[in-house]
């Protein structure tokens, strides 16, 4: 009984220690917030557009070309931050990643580029675009 209790206690302690380290690691990296937005791009022989306020839709894009979506970002903090965005997993090949610096209380429209590779099949592709906001350390 004592050995099982000791093993359980060590296991719980290890998990707590791991969680504390992960929290501290994110704090050290200065991460303030992570937001994942749904996104889609339609690779087709002709162009088109799609307007949505709850996701990033690039509409119809021909192979080898790109589409732009403008998003307004507001830094509500009293310190400068970096905004980094990129496509997650396989959707990463469609998004041009970027990292931008914002001064305290700055408001700016940013351009997110969706790209249709030349060698991709026609069709609709969807995924997520991750936005990471970090302190300017």
C-alpha positions in Angstrom: 0.0 0.0 0.0 2.8 2.5 0.9 4.7 1.8 -2.3 1.5 2.4 -4.5 0.8 5.6 -2.6 4.4 6.8 -3.1 4.3 6.0 -6.8 0.9 7.8 -7.2 2.3 10.8 -5.2 5.4 11.0 -7.4 3.3 10.7 -10.5 1.0 13.6 -9.5 4.0 15.6 -8.4 5.7 15.0 -11.8 2.6 16.1 -13.7 2.4 19.3 -11.7 6.0 20.0 -12.2 5.6 19.5 -15.9 2.6 21.9 -16.1 4.5 24.5 -14.1 7.5 24.2 -16.5 5.2 24.5 -19.6 3.6 27.6 -18.1 7.0 29.1 -17.3 8.3 28.2 -20.7 5.4 30.1 -22.4 6.0 33.1 -20.1 9.7 33.1 -20.9 8.9 33.1 -24.6 6.5 36.1 -24.0 3.4 34.5 -25.5 0.3 36.6 -24.6 -2.3 34.9 -26.8 -2.7 32.2 -29.5 -5.7 32.3 -31.9 -6.4 29.8 -34.5 -8.8 30.9 -37.3 -10.5 28.6 -39.9 -9.4 29.3 -43.4 -10.0 28.0 -46.9 -8.8 28.5 -50.4 -10.3 27.2 -53.7 -7.8 26.3 -56.3 -9.6 26.6 -59.6 -9.0 27.6 -63.3 -10.8 31.0 -62.6 -10.6 33.5 -59.7 -13.4 34.4 -57.3 -13.9 35.8 -53.9 -15.7 35.0 -50.7 -16.5 37.4 -47.9 -16.7 36.2 -44.3 -16.1 37.8 -40.9 -15.6 34.6 -38.9 -12.9 33.0 -41.0 -10.2 33.7 -43.6 -11.6 32.7 -47.0 -9.4 33.4 -50.0 -12.0 32.4 -52.6 -11.0 31.1 -56.0 -7.3 31.3 -56.8 -5.6 30.0 -59.9 -2.5 27.8 -59.7 0.7 29.7 -59.0 -1.1 32.8 -57.9 -2.2 34.3 -54.5 -5.0 36.1 -52.9 -4.9 38.7 -50.1 -7.1 39.2 -47.1 -6.9 42.3 -44.9 -7.3 41.9 -41.1 -7.2 44.8 -38.7 -5.0 44.1 -35.6 -5.1 46.3 -32.5 -2.4 46.1 -29.8 -4.4 47.0 -26.7 -1.3 46.6 -24.5 0.8 49.3 -23.0 3.9 47.7 -24.4 5.0 46.6 -28.0 4.2 43.2 -29.3 5.0 40.9 -32.2 2.2 39.3 -34.2 3.2 36.1 -36.0 1.0 34.1 -38.3 1.3 30.9 -40.3 -0.7 28.0 -41.6 -1.0 24.9 -39.4 0.1 21.5 -40.6 -0.6 20.7 -44.3 -2.3 24.1 -44.7 1.0 25.8 -44.2 1.8 25.4 -47.9 -1.0 27.8 -48.7 -0.1 30.6 -46.2 2.8 33.0 -46.5 4.0 33.3 -42.9 4.9 36.7 -41.4 6.0 38.3 -38.2 5.1 42.0 -37.6 5.9 44.4 -34.7 3.2 46.7 -33.2 3.8 49.6 -30.9 1.7 50.1 -27.8 -1.9 50.8 -28.7 -1.2 50.7 -32.5 -3.9 49.7 -34.9 -3.0 48.5 -38.4 -4.4 46.5 -41.2 -2.3 43.5 -42.0 -2.3 41.5 -45.3 -2.5 37.7 -45.1 -1.5 36.0 -48.3 -3.0 32.7 -49.5 -1.0 31.0 -52.2 -2.0 28.2 -54.6 1.0 26.2 -55.5 1.5 25.4 -59.3 1.5 21.7 -58.8 -1.6 21.4 -56.6 -4.9 19.7 -57.8 -8.0 21.8 -58.3 -10.3 21.7 -55.3 -11.2 23.4 -52.0 -8.6 23.2 -49.2 -9.2 24.2 -45.7 -7.2 24.4 -42.5 -6.3 26.9 -39.8 -4.2 30.0 -39.6 -2.5 30.5 -36.3 -1.9 34.0 -34.9 0.6 34.2 -32.0 1.0 37.5 -30.0 4.2 37.9 -28.1 5.7 40.5 -25.9 8.5 42.4 -27.6 11.3 41.2 -25.2 
